[in-house]
Amino acid sequence: MKTIWKYTIDPQYGKSLIRMRSGAEFLSAQMQGIDVSMWFMVDESQSDEVRQFLVVPTGGQIHEPVSQNAYLATVQDDMGLVWHVFEILKEGAFDRRKNMVLYSSIQQ
């Protein structure tokens, strides 16, 4: 059965690991209080996987290989700060937003 689940990230920490069901599909992101909240469509019959997300303020530097960052959303907090949410995809991961497999020539 598919359901909608919410996951939260504190944008001050930049990179976050989140355990979620495999294949969960990103739907939306918004600020709730001081956290970035993200909603995913989740198939509850799937096993868990750990996915990595990155929140970067406008003007902030992205230190991960750009080819491995999938843009998800832009959100604004109550103080007027604007944050950009990315998923850091593993090499060879399927990016559902662009219908393509990501490969990087950058050595880790």
Secondary structure per residue as TSV (DSSP state, phi and psi in degrees):
chain	resnum	aa	ss	phi	psi
A	1	M	-	360.0	139.0
A	2	K	E	-97.0	137.3
A	3	T	E	-138.0	168.4
A	4	I	E	-100.0	126.9
A	5	W	E	-119.2	149.7
A	6	K	E	-110.8	139.0
A	7	Y	E	-128.4	145.4
A	8	T	E	-121.4	150.8
A	9	I	E	-132.6	137.2
A	10	D	-	-85.1	114.5
A	11	P	G	-63.6	-19.7
A	12	Q	G	-66.5	-21.8
A	13	Y	G	-89.3	-8.7
A	14	G	-	75.0	-88.0
A	15	K	E	-93.7	137.4
A	16	S	E	-137.5	141.0
A	17	L	E	-100.2	131.9
A	18	I	E	-129.8	128.1
A	19	R	E	-86.4	124.0
A	20	M	E	-147.0	170.2
A	21	R	E	-67.6	141.1
A	22	S	T	-56.6	135.0
A	23	G	T	79.5	8.3
A	24	A	-	-56.5	135.2
A	25	E	E	-101.3	124.2
A	26	F	E	-64.0	135.2
A	27	L	E	-114.1	-48.7
A	28	S	E	-163.5	161.6
A	29	A	E	-140.5	142.5
A	30	Q	E	-151.1	160.1
A	31	M	E	-80.2	137.3
A	32	Q	E	-133.2	105.8
A	33	G	T	66.7	-124.9
A	34	I	T	-99.1	1.1
A	35	D	E	-105.4	151.0
A	36	V	E	-87.2	121.2
A	37	S	E	-102.7	136.2
A	38	M	E	-125.0	138.6
A	39	W	E	-112.1	137.1
A	40	F	E	-129.7	145.2
A	41	M	E	-86.3	123.1
A	42	V	E	-120.4	133.4
A	43	D	E	-92.1	108.6
A	44	E	T	-64.8	-15.6
A	45	S	T	-81.0	-10.0
A	46	Q	S	-81.9	155.0
A	47	S	-	-78.9	168.7
A	48	D	E	-79.7	153.2
A	49	E	E	-142.5	160.2
A	50	V	E	-104.8	127.5
A	51	R	E	-119.4	152.9
A	52	Q	E	-114.7	132.6
A	53	F	E	-124.3	153.7
A	54	L	E	-132.1	130.4
A	55	V	E	-116.3	123.9
A	56	V	E	-126.4	131.0
A	57	P	E	-74.1	157.0
A	58	T	T	-55.8	130.0
A	59	G	T	89.0	-9.2
A	60	G	-	-78.2	157.0
A	61	Q	-	-90.5	144.4
A	62	I	-	-103.7	115.7
A	63	H	-	-96.4	-2.4
A	64	E	S	-90.3	154.7
A	65	P	-	-57.3	123.6
A	66	V	G	-58.1	-36.1
A	67	S	G	-65.1	-15.8
A	68	Q	G	-105.0	9.7
A	69	N	E	-107.6	123.0
A	70	A	E	-102.7	116.7
A	71	Y	E	-64.9	133.5
A	72	L	E	-111.6	-49.4
A	73	A	E	-166.3	165.5
A	74	T	E	-122.4	133.2
A	75	V	E	-131.4	157.1
A	76	Q	E	-126.0	133.2
A	77	D	-	-89.3	177.1
A	78	D	T	-66.0	-18.9
A	79	M	T	-89.0	-2.4
A	80	G	S	91.2	1.9
A	81	L	-	-75.1	142.0
A	82	V	E	-111.2	129.8
A	83	W	E	-119.2	144.9
A	84	H	E	-118.6	129.0
A	85	V	E	-105.9	129.2
A	86	F	E	-127.3	153.0
A	87	E	E	-105.5	132.2
A	88	I	E	-87.7	107.7
A	89	L	-	-89.0	142.6
A	90	K	-	-72.1	149.1
A	91	E	T	-57.0	133.5
A	92	G	T	85.9	-0.2
A	93	A	-	-75.0	148.8
A	94	F	E	-86.1	121.3
A	95	D	E	-91.8	102.3
A	96	R	T	-64.0	-26.0
A	97	R	T	-70.9	-27.5
A	98	K	T	-117.5	1.1
A	99	N	T	51.5	50.5
A	100	M	E	-149.0	157.2
A	101	V	E	-94.6	132.9
A	102	L	-	-93.2	128.6
A	103	Y	-	-129.0	142.6
A	104	S	-	-125.2	139.6
A	105	S	-	-90.4	-1.9
A	106	I	-	-77.6	128.4
A	107	Q	-	-83.2	135.1
A	108	Q	-	-85.5	360.0
